[in-house]
Amino acid sequence: MNYIWFLRMARWVRNPPSPQMVKLVIGVIAVSLLIFGFEYMFGWPEWLTPNGGGRAHRLP
């Protein structure tokens, strides 16, 4: 590990984040995992799939 990471860890131990910030981070992670799990179980919805075109698809 880089010594800068040890300095960051020491700063977090001396000055930890607030409980609201911890709840916010855990909430964002939980919502992300829920979205990932839903997509993994049911697949990507067809109505969110783009039709193509744009710069990547050039017709001859």
C-alpha distance matrix in Angstrom:
0.0 3.7 6.4 8.3 6.9 7.9 11.1 11.8 11.7 13.9 16.2 16.6 17.6 20.1 21.4 21.1 22.6 26.3 27.7 29.2 25.9 24.5 27.7 27.6 24.1 25.2 28.5 27.0 24.9 28.1 30.3 28.0 28.0 31.7 32.3 30.2 32.1 35.4 34.8 33.7 36.8 39.4 38.1 38.1 41.4 43.8 44.7 41.2 41.2 42.2 45.3 43.8 45.1 43.4 42.1 40.6 44.0 46.7 50.1 52.2
3.7 0.0 3.8 5.4 5.7 7.2 9.3 10.4 11.4 13.3 15.0 16.1 17.5 19.4 20.6 20.8 22.3 26.0 27.9 29.2 25.8 24.9 28.3 27.8 24.5 26.2 29.3 27.6 25.9 29.3 31.3 29.0 29.5 33.2 33.5 31.7 33.9 37.0 36.3 35.5 38.7 41.1 39.7 39.3 42.4 44.7 45.4 41.7 41.8 42.5 45.6 44.0 45.0 43.0 41.5 40.4 43.9 46.4 49.9 52.0
6.4 3.8 0.0 3.8 5.3 5.1 6.5 8.8 9.9 10.8 12.6 14.5 15.5 16.9 18.5 19.3 21.2 25.0 27.1 28.7 25.5 24.7 28.4 28.1 25.2 26.9 30.1 28.8 27.4 30.7 32.8 30.8 31.4 35.1 35.6 34.0 36.2 39.3 38.8 38.1 41.3 43.7 42.4 42.0 45.0 47.4 47.9 44.3 44.6 45.2 48.5 46.9 47.9 45.8 44.4 43.4 47.0 49.5 53.1 55.2
8.3 5.4 3.8 0.0 3.8 5.4 5.0 6.3 8.7 9.8 10.6 12.5 14.3 15.4 16.3 17.2 18.7 22.5 24.8 26.1 22.7 22.4 26.0 25.5 22.6 24.8 27.8 26.3 25.2 28.8 30.6 28.7 29.7 33.2 33.6 32.3 34.7 37.6 37.1 36.8 40.0 42.1 40.8 40.2 43.0 45.4 45.6 41.9 42.4 42.9 46.2 44.7 45.6 43.4 42.1 41.4 45.0 47.5 51.1 53.3
6.9 5.7 5.3 3.8 0.0 3.8 5.3 5.0 6.2 8.6 9.8 10.5 12.4 14.3 15.1 15.2 16.6 20.4 22.3 23.7 20.4 19.6 23.1 22.8 19.8 21.6 24.8 23.5 22.1 25.5 27.5 25.7 26.4 30.0 30.6 29.3 31.5 34.5 34.2 33.7 36.8 39.1 38.0 37.6 40.4 43.0 43.4 39.8 40.3 41.2 44.6 43.3 44.4 42.5 41.5 40.5 44.0 46.7 50.2 52.6
7.9 7.2 5.1 5.4 3.8 0.0 3.8 5.4 5.0 6.2 8.6 9.9 10.6 12.4 14.1 14.6 16.8 20.5 22.5 24.4 21.5 20.4 24.1 24.3 21.5 23.0 26.4 25.6 24.2 27.3 29.7 28.2 28.7 32.2 33.1 31.9 33.8 36.9 36.9 36.3 39.2 41.7 40.8 40.6 43.4 46.1 46.5 43.0 43.7 44.7 48.1 47.0 48.1 46.2 45.2 44.3 47.8 50.5 54.0 56.4
11.1 9.3 6.5 5.0 5.3 3.8 0.0 3.8 5.4 5.1 6.2 8.7 9.9 10.7 12.1 13.4 15.7 19.4 21.9 23.6 20.7 20.3 24.0 24.1 21.6 23.6 26.8 25.9 25.1 28.3 30.4 29.2 30.0 33.4 34.2 33.3 35.4 38.3 38.3 38.1 41.0 43.3 42.3 41.9 44.5 47.2 47.3 43.7 44.5 45.3 48.8 47.6 48.6 46.5 45.5 44.9 48.4 51.1 54.6 57.0
11.8 10.4 8.8 6.3 5.0 5.4 3.8 0.0 3.8 5.4 5.1 6.2 8.7 9.9 10.3 10.9 12.5 16.3 18.7 20.2 17.1 16.8 20.5 20.4 17.9 20.0 23.1 22.2 21.5 24.8 26.8 25.6 26.6 29.9 30.7 30.0 32.1 34.9 35.0 35.0 37.8 40.0 39.1 38.6 41.1 43.9 43.9 40.3 41.3 42.1 45.6 44.7 45.8 43.7 42.9 42.3 45.8 48.6 52.1 54.6
11.7 11.4 9.9 8.7 6.2 5.0 5.4 3.8 0.0 3.8 5.4 5.1 6.2 8.7 9.8 9.7 11.9 15.6 17.5 19.5 16.7 15.7 19.4 19.9 17.4 18.9 22.3 21.9 20.8 23.7 26.2 25.2 25.8 29.0 30.3 29.4 31.2 34.2 34.6 34.3 36.9 39.3 38.8 38.6 41.2 44.1 44.3 40.9 42.0 43.1 46.7 45.9 47.3 45.4 44.9 44.0 47.4 50.3 53.7 56.4
13.9 13.3 10.8 9.8 8.6 6.2 5.1 5.4 3.8 0.0 3.8 5.4 5.1 6.3 8.5 9.7 12.7 16.2 18.4 20.8 18.4 17.6 21.4 22.1 20.0 21.6 24.9 24.8 24.0 26.8 29.3 28.5 29.2 32.3 33.6 33.0 34.7 37.6 38.1 37.9 40.5 42.9 42.4 42.2 44.7 47.7 47.8 44.3 45.5 46.6 50.2 49.4 50.7 48.7 48.1 47.4 50.8 53.7 57.1 59.7
16.2 15.0 12.6 10.6 9.8 8.6 6.2 5.1 5.4 3.8 0.0 3.8 5.4 5.2 5.9 7.8 10.4 13.8 16.6 18.6 16.1 16.0 19.8 20.2 18.5 20.6 23.6 23.4 23.1 26.0 28.2 27.6 28.7 31.7 32.8 32.5 34.4 37.1 37.6 37.8 40.3 42.5 42.0 41.5 43.8 46.7 46.5 43.0 44.4 45.3 48.9 48.2 49.3 47.2 46.7 46.3 49.8 52.5 56.0 58.7
16.6 16.1 14.5 12.5 10.5 9.9 8.7 6.2 5.1 5.4 3.8 0.0 3.8 5.5 5.0 4.8 7.3 10.9 13.3 15.4 12.9 12.4 16.2 16.9 15.1 17.0 20.1 20.1 19.8 22.5 24.8 24.5 25.4 28.3 29.6 29.4 31.2 33.8 34.6 34.7 37.1 39.4 39.1 38.7 41.0 44.0 43.8 40.5 42.0 43.2 46.8 46.3 47.7 45.8 45.6 45.0 48.4 51.3 54.7 57.5
17.6 17.5 15.5 14.3 12.4 10.6 9.9 8.7 6.2 5.1 5.4 3.8 0.0 3.8 5.6 5.6 9.2 12.1 14.0 16.9 15.1 14.0 17.7 19.0 17.4 18.6 21.9 22.5 21.9 24.2 26.9 26.8 27.3 30.1 31.8 31.6 33.0 35.8 36.8 36.6 38.9 41.3 41.2 41.2 43.5 46.7 46.6 43.4 44.9 46.3 50.0 49.6 51.1 49.3 49.1 48.4 51.7 54.7 58.0 60.9
20.1 19.4 16.9 15.4 14.3 12.4 10.7 9.9 8.7 6.3 5.2 5.5 3.8 0.0 3.8 6.3 9.8 12.4 14.9 17.6 16.1 15.8 19.4 20.6 19.5 21.0 24.1 24.6 24.5 26.9 29.3 29.4 30.2 32.9 34.5 34.4 36.0 38.6 39.6 39.7 42.0 44.2 44.1 43.8 46.0 49.1 48.8 45.6 47.2 48.4 52.1 51.7 53.0 51.0 50.8 50.3 53.7 56.6 60.0 62.8
21.4 20.6 18.5 16.3 15.1 14.1 12.1 10.3 9.8 8.5 5.9 5.0 5.6 3.8 0.0 3.8 6.7 9.1 12.2 14.4 12.8 13.2 16.7 17.6 16.9 18.8 21.5 22.0 22.4 24.8 26.9 27.1 28.3 30.8 32.2 32.5 34.2 36.6 37.6 38.1 40.3 42.3 42.2 41.7 43.7 46.8 46.2 43.0 44.8 45.9 49.6 49.3 50.6 48.6 48.6 48.3 51.6 54.5 57.8 60.8
21.1 20.8 19.3 17.2 15.2 14.6 13.4 10.9 9.7 9.7 7.8 4.8 5.6 6.3 3.8 0.0 3.8 6.6 9.0 11.5 9.9 9.6 13.2 14.4 13.6 15.2 18.0 18.8 19.0 21.2 23.4 23.8 24.8 27.2 28.9 29.2 30.7 33.1 34.3 34.7 36.8 38.9 38.9 38.6 40.6 43.8 43.3 40.2 42.1 43.4 47.2 47.1 48.6 46.8 46.9 46.5 49.7 52.7 56.0 59.0
22.6 22.3 21.2 18.7 16.6 16.8 15.7 12.5 11.9 12.7 10.4 7.3 9.2 9.8 6.7 3.8 0.0 3.8 6.6 8.2 6.2 6.8 10.2 10.9 10.6 12.6 15.0 15.7 16.4 18.6 20.5 21.1 22.5 24.6 26.1 26.8 28.4 30.5 31.7 32.5 34.5 36.3 36.4 35.9 37.6 40.8 40.2 37.1 39.2 40.5 44.2 44.2 45.8 44.0 44.3 44.1 47.1 50.2 53.4 56.5
26.3 26.0 25.0 22.5 20.4 20.5 19.4 16.3 15.6 16.2 13.8 10.9 12.1 12.4 9.1 6.6 3.8 0.0 3.8 5.4 5.3 6.5 8.8 10.0 10.9 12.6 14.3 15.7 16.9 18.5 20.2 21.5 22.9 24.5 26.2 27.4 28.8 30.5 32.1 33.1 34.8 36.5 36.8 36.3 37.8 41.0 40.2 37.3 39.7 41.1 44.8 45.2 46.7 45.1 45.7 45.6 48.5 51.5 54.7 57.9
27.7 27.9 27.1 24.8 22.3 22.5 21.9 18.7 17.5 18.4 16.6 13.3 14.0 14.9 12.2 9.0 6.6 3.8 0.0 3.8 5.4 5.0 6.2 8.6 9.9 10.5 12.1 14.3 15.4 16.2 18.2 20.0 21.0 22.3 24.3 25.7 26.6 28.4 30.3 31.2 32.5 34.3 35.0 34.8 36.1 39.6 38.8 36.2 38.7 40.4 44.2 44.8 46.6 45.3 46.1 45.8 48.5 51.7 54.7 58.0
29.2 29.2 28.7 26.1 23.7 24.4 23.6 20.2 19.5 20.8 18.6 15.4 16.9 17.6 14.4 11.5 8.2 5.4 3.8 0.0 3.8 5.4 5.1 6.1 8.7 9.9 10.3 12.3 14.3 15.1 16.3 18.3 19.9 20.8 22.5 24.2 25.4 26.8 28.6 29.9 31.3 32.7 33.3 32.8 33.9 37.2 36.2 33.6 36.2 37.8 41.6 42.2 44.0 42.6 43.7 43.5 46.2 49.3 52.2 55.7
25.9 25.8 25.5 22.7 20.4 21.5 20.7 17.1 16.7 18.4 16.1 12.9 15.1 16.1 12.8 9.9 6.2 5.3 5.4 3.8 0.0 3.8 5.4 5.0 6.2 8.6 9.7 10.6 12.4 14.1 15.4 16.6 18.4 19.9 21.2 22.6 24.2 25.8 27.2 28.4 30.2 31.7 31.9 31.2 32.6 35.8 34.9 32.0 34.4 35.8 39.6 40.0 41.7 40.2 40.9 40.8 43.6 46.7 49.7 53.0
24.5 24.9 24.7 22.4 19.6 20.4 20.3 16.8 15.7 17.6 16.0 12.4 14.0 15.8 13.2 9.6 6.8 6.5 5.0 5.4 3.8 0.0 3.8 5.4 5.2 6.2 8.5 10.0 10.7 12.2 14.3 15.5 16.5 18.3 20.2 21.1 22.4 24.3 25.9 26.7 28.4 30.2 30.7 30.4 32.0 35.4 34.9 32.1 34.4 36.1 39.9 40.4 42.3 41.0 41.8 41.2 44.0 47.2 50.2 53.5
27.7 28.3 28.4 26.0 23.1 24.1 24.0 20.5 19.4 21.4 19.8 16.2 17.7 19.4 16.7 13.2 10.2 8.8 6.2 5.1 5.4 3.8 0.0 3.8 5.5 5.1 6.0 8.6 9.9 10.3 12.1 14.1 15.2 16.2 18.3 19.8 20.7 22.2 24.2 25.3 26.6 28.2 29.0 28.8 30.1 33.6 33.0 30.4 33.0 34.9 38.7 39.4 41.5 40.5 41.6 41.1 43.6 46.9 49.7 53.1
27.6 27.8 28.1 25.5 22.8 24.3 24.1 20.4 19.9 22.1 20.2 16.9 19.0 20.6 17.6 14.4 10.9 10.0 8.6 6.1 5.0 5.4 3.8 0.0 3.8 5.5 5.0 6.2 8.6 9.8 10.6 12.3 14.2 15.3 16.6 18.3 19.8 21.1 22.7 24.1 25.7 27.0 27.4 26.8 27.9 31.2 30.4 27.7 30.3 31.9 35.7 36.4 38.3 37.1 38.2 37.9 40.4 43.6 46.5 49.9
24.1 24.5 25.2 22.6 19.8 21.5 21.6 17.9 17.4 20.0 18.5 15.1 17.4 19.5 16.9 13.6 10.6 10.9 9.9 8.7 6.2 5.2 5.5 3.8 0.0 3.8 5.4 5.2 6.2 8.6 10.0 10.7 12.4 14.3 15.6 16.5 18.3 20.1 21.3 22.4 24.3 25.9 26.0 25.5 27.2 30.5 30.0 27.1 29.3 30.9 34.7 35.1 37.1 35.9 36.7 36.1 38.8 42.1 45.0 48.4
25.2 26.2 26.9 24.8 21.6 23.0 23.6 20.0 18.9 21.6 20.6 17.0 18.6 21.0 18.8 15.2 12.6 12.6 10.5 9.9 8.6 6.2 5.1 5.5 3.8 0.0 3.8 5.5 5.1 6.1 8.7 9.9 10.5 12.2 14.3 15.2 16.2 18.2 20.0 20.7 22.2 24.1 24.7 24.7 26.5 30.0 29.8 27.1 29.4 31.5 35.2 35.9 38.2 37.3 38.3 37.4 39.9 43.3 46.1 49.5
28.5 29.3 30.1 27.8 24.8 26.4 26.8 23.1 22.3 24.9 23.6 20.1 21.9 24.1 21.5 18.0 15.0 14.3 12.1 10.3 9.7 8.5 6.0 5.0 5.4 3.8 0.0 3.8 5.4 5.0 6.2 8.5 9.8 10.5 12.3 14.1 15.2 16.4 18.4 19.7 21.0 22.4 23.1 22.9 24.2 27.7 27.2 24.7 27.3 29.4 33.2 34.1 36.4 35.7 37.0 36.3 38.6 42.0 44.6 48.1
27.0 27.6 28.8 26.3 23.5 25.6 25.9 22.2 21.9 24.8 23.4 20.1 22.5 24.6 22.0 18.8 15.7 15.7 14.3 12.3 10.6 10.0 8.6 6.2 5.2 5.5 3.8 0.0 3.8 5.4 5.2 6.1 8.6 9.9 10.7 12.3 14.2 15.4 16.6 18.2 20.0 21.2 21.3 20.7 22.1 25.5 24.9 22.1 24.5 26.4 30.2 30.9 33.1 32.2 33.4 32.7 35.1 38.5 41.2 44.7
24.9 25.9 27.4 25.2 22.1 24.2 25.1 21.5 20.8 24.0 23.1 19.8 21.9 24.5 22.4 19.0 16.4 16.9 15.4 14.3 12.4 10.7 9.9 8.6 6.2 5.1 5.4 3.8 0.0 3.8 5.6 5.1 6.2 8.6 10.0 10.5 12.1 14.2 15.4 16.2 18.2 20.0 20.1 20.0 22.0 25.4 25.4 22.6 24.6 26.8 30.5 31.1 33.5 32.8 33.8 32.7 35.1 38.6 41.3 44.6
28.1 29.3 30.7 28.8 25.5 27.3 28.3 24.8 23.7 26.8 26.0 22.5 24.2 26.9 24.8 21.2 18.6 18.5 16.2 15.1 14.1 12.2 10.3 9.8 8.6 6.1 5.0 5.4 3.8 0.0 3.8 5.4 5.1 6.2 8.7 9.8 10.4 12.2 14.2 15.0 16.3 18.2 19.0 19.3 21.0 24.6 24.7 22.3 24.6 27.2 30.8 31.8 34.5 34.1 35.5 34.3 36.3 39.9 42.4 45.9
30.3 31.3 32.8 30.6 27.5 29.7 30.4 26.8 26.2 29.3 28.2 24.8 26.9 29.3 26.9 23.4 20.5 20.2 18.2 16.3 15.4 14.3 12.1 10.6 10.0 8.7 6.2 5.2 5.6 3.8 0.0 3.8 5.4 5.0 6.2 8.6 9.8 10.5 12.3 14.1 15.4 16.4 17.0 16.8 18.1 21.6 21.4 19.1 21.6 24.0 27.7 28.9 31.5 31.2 32.8 31.9 33.7 37.3 39.7 43.2
28.0 29.0 30.8 28.7 25.7 28.2 29.2 25.6 25.2 28.5 27.6 24.5 26.8 29.4 27.1 23.8 21.1 21.5 20.0 18.3 16.6 15.5 14.1 12.3 10.7 9.9 8.5 6.1 5.1 5.4 3.8 0.0 3.8 5.4 5.2 6.1 8.6 10.0 10.7 12.1 14.3 15.5 15.4 15.0 16.9 20.3 20.4 17.7 19.7 22.0 25.7 26.5 29.1 28.8 30.1 28.9 31.0 34.5 37.0 40.5
28.0 29.5 31.4 29.7 26.4 28.7 30.0 26.6 25.8 29.2 28.7 25.4 27.3 30.2 28.3 24.8 22.5 22.9 21.0 19.9 18.4 16.5 15.2 14.2 12.4 10.5 9.8 8.6 6.2 5.1 5.4 3.8 0.0 3.8 5.5 5.0 6.0 8.5 9.8 10.2 12.0 14.1 14.5 15.0 17.3 20.8 21.5 19.1 20.9 23.7 27.2 28.1 31.0 31.0 32.2 30.7 32.6 36.2 38.6 41.9
31.7 33.2 35.1 33.2 30.0 32.2 33.4 29.9 29.0 32.3 31.7 28.3 30.1 32.9 30.8 27.2 24.6 24.5 22.3 20.8 19.9 18.3 16.2 15.3 14.3 12.2 10.5 9.9 8.6 6.2 5.0 5.4 3.8 0.0 3.8 5.4 5.1 6.1 8.5 9.7 10.5 12.0 13.2 13.9 15.4 19.2 19.7 17.8 20.0 23.0 26.5 27.9 30.9 31.1 32.8 31.4 32.9 36.6 38.7 42.2
32.3 33.5 35.6 33.6 30.6 33.1 34.2 30.7 30.3 33.6 32.8 29.6 31.8 34.5 32.2 28.9 26.1 26.2 24.3 22.5 21.2 20.2 18.3 16.6 15.6 14.3 12.3 10.7 10.0 8.7 6.2 5.2 5.5 3.8 0.0 3.8 5.5 5.2 6.2 8.5 10.0 10.6 10.8 10.7 12.3 15.9 16.3 14.1 16.4 19.3 22.8 24.1 27.1 27.4 29.2 27.8 29.3 32.9 35.0 38.5
30.2 31.7 34.0 32.3 29.3 31.9 33.3 30.0 29.4 33.0 32.5 29.4 31.6 34.4 32.5 29.2 26.8 27.4 25.7 24.2 22.6 21.1 19.8 18.3 16.5 15.2 14.1 12.3 10.5 9.8 8.6 6.1 5.0 5.4 3.8 0.0 3.8 5.5 5.2 6.0 8.6 10.1 9.7 10.2 12.8 16.3 17.4 15.0 16.4 19.4 22.8 23.8 26.8 27.2 28.6 26.8 28.4 32.1 34.2 37.6
32.1 33.9 36.2 34.7 31.5 33.8 35.4 32.1 31.2 34.7 34.4 31.2 33.0 36.0 34.2 30.7 28.4 28.8 26.6 25.4 24.2 22.4 20.7 19.8 18.3 16.2 15.2 14.2 12.1 10.4 9.8 8.6 6.0 5.1 5.5 3.8 0.0 3.8 5.4 5.0 6.1 8.5 9.5 11.2 13.6 17.1 18.6 16.9 18.4 21.7 24.9 26.2 29.4 30.1 31.7 29.8 31.0 34.7 36.6 40.0
35.4 37.0 39.3 37.6 34.5 36.9 38.3 34.9 34.2 37.6 37.1 33.8 35.8 38.6 36.6 33.1 30.5 30.5 28.4 26.8 25.8 24.3 22.2 21.1 20.1 18.2 16.4 15.4 14.2 12.2 10.5 10.0 8.5 6.1 5.2 5.5 3.8 0.0 3.8 5.5 5.3 6.0 7.5 9.0 10.6 14.3 15.5 14.3 16.2 19.7 22.7 24.5 27.8 28.8 30.7 29.0 29.9 33.6 35.2 38.7
34.8 36.3 38.8 37.1 34.2 36.9 38.3 35.0 34.6 38.1 37.6 34.6 36.8 39.6 37.6 34.3 31.7 32.1 30.3 28.6 27.2 25.9 24.2 22.7 21.3 20.0 18.4 16.6 15.4 14.2 12.3 10.7 9.8 8.5 6.2 5.2 5.4 3.8 0.0 3.8 5.5 5.4 4.8 5.8 8.3 11.8 13.4 11.8 13.1 16.6 19.6 21.1 24.5 25.5 27.3 25.4 26.3 30.0 31.7 35.1
33.7 35.5 38.1 36.8 33.7 36.3 38.1 35.0 34.3 37.9 37.8 34.7 36.6 39.7 38.1 34.7 32.5 33.1 31.2 29.9 28.4 26.7 25.3 24.1 22.4 20.7 19.7 18.2 16.2 15.0 14.1 12.1 10.2 9.7 8.5 6.0 5.0 5.5 3.8 0.0 3.8 5.9 5.6 8.0 11.1 14.2 16.5 15.0 15.6 19.1 21.8 23.0 26.5 27.6 29.1 26.8 27.7 31.4 33.1 36.3
36.8 38.7 41.3 40.0 36.8 39.2 41.0 37.8 36.9 40.5 40.3 37.1 38.9 42.0 40.3 36.8 34.5 34.8 32.5 31.3 30.2 28.4 26.6 25.7 24.3 22.2 21.0 20.0 18.2 16.3 15.4 14.3 12.0 10.5 10.0 8.6 6.1 5.3 5.5 3.8 0.0 3.8 6.0 9.3 11.4 14.5 16.8 16.2 17.1 20.8 23.3 25.0 28.6 30.0 31.8 29.5 30.1 33.8 35.1 38.3
39.4 41.1 43.7 42.1 39.1 41.7 43.3 40.0 39.3 42.9 42.5 39.4 41.3 44.2 42.3 38.9 36.3 36.5 34.3 32.7 31.7 30.2 28.2 27.0 25.9 24.1 22.4 21.2 20.0 18.2 16.4 15.5 14.1 12.0 10.6 10.1 8.5 6.0 5.4 5.9 3.8 0.0 3.8 6.9 8.1 11.1 13.5 13.4 14.4 18.2 20.5 22.5 26.2 27.8 30.0 27.9 28.1 31.7 32.8 36.1
38.1 39.7 42.4 40.8 38.0 40.8 42.3 39.1 38.8 42.4 42.0 39.1 41.2 44.1 42.2 38.9 36.4 36.8 35.0 33.3 31.9 30.7 29.0 27.4 26.0 24.7 23.1 21.3 20.1 19.0 17.0 15.4 14.5 13.2 10.8 9.7 9.5 7.5 4.8 5.6 6.0 3.8 0.0 3.8 6.3 8.9 11.7 11.0 11.3 15.1 17.4 19.1 22.8 24.4 26.4 24.2 24.4 28.1 29.3 32.6
38.1 39.3 42.0 40.2 37.6 40.6 41.9 38.6 38.6 42.2 41.5 38.7 41.2 43.8 41.7 38.6 35.9 36.3 34.8 32.8 31.2 30.4 28.8 26.8 25.5 24.7 22.9 20.7 20.0 19.3 16.8 15.0 15.0 13.9 10.7 10.2 11.2 9.0 5.8 8.0 9.3 6.9 3.8 0.0 3.8 6.4 8.7 7.4 7.8 11.5 14.1 15.9 19.5 21.0 23.1 21.2 21.5 25.1 26.5 29.9
41.4 42.4 45.0 43.0 40.4 43.4 44.5 41.1 41.2 44.7 43.8 41.0 43.5 46.0 43.7 40.6 37.6 37.8 36.1 33.9 32.6 32.0 30.1 27.9 27.2 26.5 24.2 22.1 22.0 21.0 18.1 16.9 17.3 15.4 12.3 12.8 13.6 10.6 8.3 11.1 11.4 8.1 6.3 3.8 0.0 3.8 5.5 5.6 7.0 10.7 13.0 15.5 19.1 20.8 23.5 21.9 21.8 25.3 26.3 29.9
43.8 44.7 47.4 45.4 43.0 46.1 47.2 43.9 44.1 47.7 46.7 44.0 46.7 49.1 46.8 43.8 40.8 41.0 39.6 37.2 35.8 35.4 33.6 31.2 30.5 30.0 27.7 25.5 25.4 24.6 21.6 20.3 20.8 19.2 15.9 16.3 17.1 14.3 11.8 14.2 14.5 11.1 8.9 6.4 3.8 0.0 3.8 5.4 5.3 8.6 10.1 13.0 16.5 18.8 21.6 20.1 19.4 22.7 23.4 26.9
44.7 45.4 47.9 45.6 43.4 46.5 47.3 43.9 44.3 47.8 46.5 43.8 46.6 48.8 46.2 43.3 40.2 40.2 38.8 36.2 34.9 34.9 33.0 30.4 30.0 29.8 27.2 24.9 25.4 24.7 21.4 20.4 21.5 19.7 16.3 17.4 18.6 15.5 13.4 16.5 16.8 13.5 11.7 8.7 5.5 3.8 0.0 3.8 5.6 7.9 9.6 12.8 16.0 17.9 21.1 20.3 19.7 22.7 23.5 27.2
41.2 41.7 44.3 41.9 39.8 43.0 43.7 40.3 40.9 44.3 43.0 40.5 43.4 45.6 43.0 40.2 37.1 37.3 36.2 33.6 32.0 32.1 30.4 27.7 27.1 27.1 24.7 22.1 22.6 22.3 19.1 17.7 19.1 17.8 14.1 15.0 16.9 14.3 11.8 15.0 16.2 13.4 11.0 7.4 5.6 5.4 3.8 0.0 3.8 6.3 9.3 11.8 14.9 16.1 19.0 18.2 18.3 21.6 22.9 26.7
41.2 41.8 44.6 42.4 40.3 43.7 44.5 41.3 42.0 45.5 44.4 42.0 44.9 47.2 44.8 42.1 39.2 39.7 38.7 36.2 34.4 34.4 33.0 30.3 29.3 29.4 27.3 24.5 24.6 24.6 21.6 19.7 20.9 20.0 16.4 16.4 18.4 16.2 13.1 15.6 17.1 14.4 11.3 7.8 7.0 5.3 5.6 3.8 0.0 3.8 6.5 8.6 12.1 13.8 16.6 15.2 15.1 18.5 19.7 23.4
42.2 42.5 45.2 42.9 41.2 44.7 45.3 42.1 43.1 46.6 45.3 43.2 46.3 48.4 45.9 43.4 40.5 41.1 40.4 37.8 35.8 36.1 34.9 31.9 30.9 31.5 29.4 26.4 26.8 27.2 24.0 22.0 23.7 23.0 19.3 19.4 21.7 19.7 16.6 19.1 20.8 18.2 15.1 11.5 10.7 8.6 7.9 6.3 3.8 0.0 3.8 5.5 8.6 10.2 13.2 12.4 12.1 15.3 16.7 20.4
45.3 45.6 48.5 46.2 44.6 48.1 48.8 45.6 46.7 50.2 48.9 46.8 50.0 52.1 49.6 47.2 44.2 44.8 44.2 41.6 39.6 39.9 38.7 35.7 34.7 35.2 33.2 30.2 30.5 30.8 27.7 25.7 27.2 26.5 22.8 22.8 24.9 22.7 19.6 21.8 23.3 20.5 17.4 14.1 13.0 10.1 9.6 9.3 6.5 3.8 0.0 3.8 6.8 9.6 12.8 12.0 10.6 13.3 13.9 17.7
43.8 44.0 46.9 44.7 43.3 47.0 47.6 44.7 45.9 49.4 48.2 46.3 49.6 51.7 49.3 47.1 44.2 45.2 44.8 42.2 40.0 40.4 39.4 36.4 35.1 35.9 34.1 30.9 31.1 31.8 28.9 26.5 28.1 27.9 24.1 23.8 26.2 24.5 21.1 23.0 25.0 22.5 19.1 15.9 15.5 13.0 12.8 11.8 8.6 5.5 3.8 0.0 3.8 6.6 9.3 8.3 6.9 9.9 11.2 15.0
45.1 45.0 47.9 45.6 44.4 48.1 48.6 45.8 47.3 50.7 49.3 47.7 51.1 53.0 50.6 48.6 45.8 46.7 46.6 44.0 41.7 42.3 41.5 38.3 37.1 38.2 36.4 33.1 33.5 34.5 31.5 29.1 31.0 30.9 27.1 26.8 29.4 27.8 24.5 26.5 28.6 26.2 22.8 19.5 19.1 16.5 16.0 14.9 12.1 8.6 6.8 3.8 0.0 3.7 6.6 6.7 5.0 7.1 8.7 12.5
43.4 43.0 45.8 43.4 42.5 46.2 46.5 43.7 45.4 48.7 47.2 45.8 49.3 51.0 48.6 46.8 44.0 45.1 45.3 42.6 40.2 41.0 40.5 37.1 35.9 37.3 35.7 32.2 32.8 34.1 31.2 28.8 31.0 31.1 27.4 27.2 30.1 28.8 25.5 27.6 30.0 27.8 24.4 21.0 20.8 18.8 17.9 16.1 13.8 10.2 9.6 6.6 3.7 0.0 3.8 5.7 6.0 7.6 10.2 13.6
42.1 41.5 44.4 42.1 41.5 45.2 45.5 42.9 44.9 48.1 46.7 45.6 49.1 50.8 48.6 46.9 44.3 45.7 46.1 43.7 40.9 41.8 41.6 38.2 36.7 38.3 37.0 33.4 33.8 35.5 32.8 30.1 32.2 32.8 29.2 28.6 31.7 30.7 27.3 29.1 31.8 30.0 26.4 23.1 23.5 21.6 21.1 19.0 16.6 13.2 12.8 9.3 6.6 3.8 0.0 3.8 5.7 6.5 10.0 12.8
40.6 40.4 43.4 41.4 40.5 44.3 44.9 42.3 44.0 47.4 46.3 45.0 48.4 50.3 48.3 46.5 44.1 45.6 45.8 43.5 40.8 41.2 41.1 37.9 36.1 37.4 36.3 32.7 32.7 34.3 31.9 28.9 30.7 31.4 27.8 26.8 29.8 29.0 25.4 26.8 29.5 27.9 24.2 21.2 21.9 20.1 20.3 18.2 15.2 12.4 12.0 8.3 6.7 5.7 3.8 0.0 3.8 6.3 9.8 12.5
44.0 43.9 47.0 45.0 44.0 47.8 48.4 45.8 47.4 50.8 49.8 48.4 51.7 53.7 51.6 49.7 47.1 48.5 48.5 46.2 43.6 44.0 43.6 40.4 38.8 39.9 38.6 35.1 35.1 36.3 33.7 31.0 32.6 32.9 29.3 28.4 31.0 29.9 26.3 27.7 30.1 28.1 24.4 21.5 21.8 19.4 19.7 18.3 15.1 12.1 10.6 6.9 5.0 6.0 5.7 3.8 0.0 3.8 6.4 9.6
46.7 46.4 49.5 47.5 46.7 50.5 51.1 48.6 50.3 53.7 52.5 51.3 54.7 56.6 54.5 52.7 50.2 51.5 51.7 49.3 46.7 47.2 46.9 43.6 42.1 43.3 42.0 38.5 38.6 39.9 37.3 34.5 36.2 36.6 32.9 32.1 34.7 33.6 30.0 31.4 33.8 31.7 28.1 25.1 25.3 22.7 22.7 21.6 18.5 15.3 13.3 9.9 7.1 7.6 6.5 6.3 3.8 0.0 3.7 6.4
50.1 49.9 53.1 51.1 50.2 54.0 54.6 52.1 53.7 57.1 56.0 54.7 58.0 60.0 57.8 56.0 53.4 54.7 54.7 52.2 49.7 50.2 49.7 46.5 45.0 46.1 44.6 41.2 41.3 42.4 39.7 37.0 38.6 38.7 35.0 34.2 36.6 35.2 31.7 33.1 35.1 32.8 29.3 26.5 26.3 23.4 23.5 22.9 19.7 16.7 13.9 11.2 8.7 10.2 10.0 9.8 6.4 3.7 0.0 3.8
52.2 52.0 55.2 53.3 52.6 56.4 57.0 54.6 56.4 59.7 58.7 57.5 60.9 62.8 60.8 59.0 56.5 57.9 58.0 55.7 53.0 53.5 53.1 49.9 48.4 49.5 48.1 44.7 44.6 45.9 43.2 40.5 41.9 42.2 38.5 37.6 40.0 38.7 35.1 36.3 38.3 36.1 32.6 29.9 29.9 26.9 27.2 26.7 23.4 20.4 17.7 15.0 12.5 13.6 12.8 12.5 9.6 6.4 3.8 0.0
